[in-house]
Amino acid sequence: MISIVMPAYNAAGTIRDSIQSIFAQTVKDWELIVIDDGSKDDTTRILEELAAVDKRIRFLKNEKNSGASYTRNRAVALARGEWIAFLDSDDLWRSDKLEKQLALIEKHPNAVICYTASSFIDDKGKSYGYVMEAEERVTYKMLLRKNLLSCSSVMIRASVMKNIKMPNDRMHEDYFVWLTVLREYGEAYGVNEPLLIYRLSANSKSGNRLRSAKMLFNSYRAVGYGFLSACMLVFRYMFYSISKRRKIRNCDN
């Protein structure tokens, strides 16, 4: 069984479509742990409605807004599956996403983490022509240069994820986790098909360049790099990130 982790905050405009993309999966043996992080819109009502019609949905609420890291950690601690998959409340999966990741894992029984290529849409759901491809294998050194593992594409062994905490929202918490995992376990495996449909938002943490740079710096420091090394890694990463965003925008259909 796969435990799907979804934090939700003021996601009424997108979360129904995100969960419908889970319902559409060809793999049916899953549970969805979705936690409302103090939403002020109709997110709670939508989640209560969906949970009432499908018992695989485990819907919880935080007592107060606590951030994505806390919310994901809480959901991971409750997960009952052998694997944990992440899906943000504004992203979408293709219907064969989980199926193709499980097929990849069968080929690599020692794998602890895998991910997929990504396609992109804007706030209104309009598709871009650009696809961020997935490498067959990603090493720690490769990941230092650029975060190839989009959080909503990742599937990771629960036994591994339960021993790692996403630290805080002052850094790219998922990137910190992937670096920590690859440093210990060696590599991630990729499905080079755009099974994740990633929604680009100007209001996201990565959309603000200065904020994103500070979060990257904190991420590199958290995994053990000194001040100067972290600065150099941030510069290299931001160059890649800006280049990627330009490619996406230039492929606007």
C-alpha positions, -999 to +999 in steps of 0.1 A: +000+000+000+010+036-007+004+064+017-001+097-001+007+128+020-010+161+011-008+193+032-035+218+024-038+255+031-064+277+014-065+253-015-102+253-024-095+263-060-073+234-068-075+206-042-106+188-057-087+184-090-056+172-072-075+145-053-095+135-084-061+127-100-055+103-071-089+087-076-080+082-113-048+062-105-046+027-120-032+016-087-060+015-062-042+002-030-035+036-014-045+058+015-046+096+013-036+115+045-046+151+039-042+176+066-059+210+065-034+235+080-058+261+092-075+271+060-098+301+059-115+293+026-137+263+016-109+237+018-123+220+049-158+217+034-144+202+002-122+177+021-151+166+043-172+160+013-146+139-005-137+119+027-173+110+031-174+092-002-141+074-001-128+057+031-093+057+018-091+094+026-079+102+062-087+138+068-073+157+097-069+193+108-041+212+125-052+232+155-035+262+140-016+271+109+018+253+114+034+252+079+041+226+053+070+209+071+051+203+103+020+192+084+039+167+062+058+153+092+025+148+110+011+129+080+042+108+076+041+097+112+005+085+106+013+067+074+005+029+073+019+022+038+052+006+028+058+036+005+050+073+009+042+095-020+038+133-018+012+154-037+008+191-031-028+204-031-024+223-064-005+197-084-018+167-105-008+132-114-013+113-146-034+082-140-004+058-144+020+077-121+020+052-092+018+022-115+049+032-134+069+040-102+060+006-087+071-011-119+105+008-117+109-003-081+103-040-091+134-036-113+154-021-085+143-039-053+169-021-032+156+014-042+145+037-014+134+067-035+122+073-070+107+103-089+093+112-123+097+138-150+073+168-148+051+189-171+039+223-161+007+244-160+000+279-149-024+292-122-053+288-145-045+253-157-030+263-190-003+238-202+033+248-210+052+228-237+083+223-215+090+190-198+116+186-171+130+152-178+141+127-152+175+111-151+177+074-149+197+077-117+204+107-095+234+108-072+241+131-043+266+152-063+240+156-091+214+167-067+237+193-051+238+211-085+200+212-090+170+197-073+157+173-100+133+157-076+100+176-075+083+168-042+050+159-058+067+133-080+086+115-052+079+081-037+101+070-008+102+040+015+082+047+046+109+031+068+134+057+055+111+087+055+098+081+091+134+085+103+139+119+087+120+151+097+114+179+073+131+206+094+112+239+090+097+262+064+128+285+064+144+262+040+135+240+010+125+212+034+119+186+007+153+193-009+170+189+025+153+155+028+164+143-007+200+154+000+200+136+033+186+104+018+210+103-012+240+110+009+232+079+029+216+056+003+234+066-029+209+073-056+173+079-067+157+063-097+137+082-123+108+075-146+115+097-176+078+104-183+059+136-172+037+118-147+036+149-125+017+180-137+033+208-116+014+241-111+036+271-114+025+299-090+040+334-086+030+331-049+050+299-042+081+298-021+103+293-051+086+321-070+103+348-049+140+347-059+155+363-029+134+342-005+143+311-024+180+319-023+178+323+015+160+290+018+185+273-004+214+287+017+197+274+049+192+240+033+229+236+024+239+248+058+216+222+074+232+193+055+266+204+067+282+229+043+302+259+055+292+295+047+313+300+016+305+266+002+268+271+007+270+305-010+287+289-041+261+261-042+232+287-040+247+307-069+250+276-091+215+264-082+199+297-088+215+300-123+200+266-131+166+276-117+164+309-136+174+290-168+147+264-162+120+290-156+129+308-189+127+275-208+092+269-193+080+304-202+094+302-237+076+269-243+042+285-236+017+270-259 
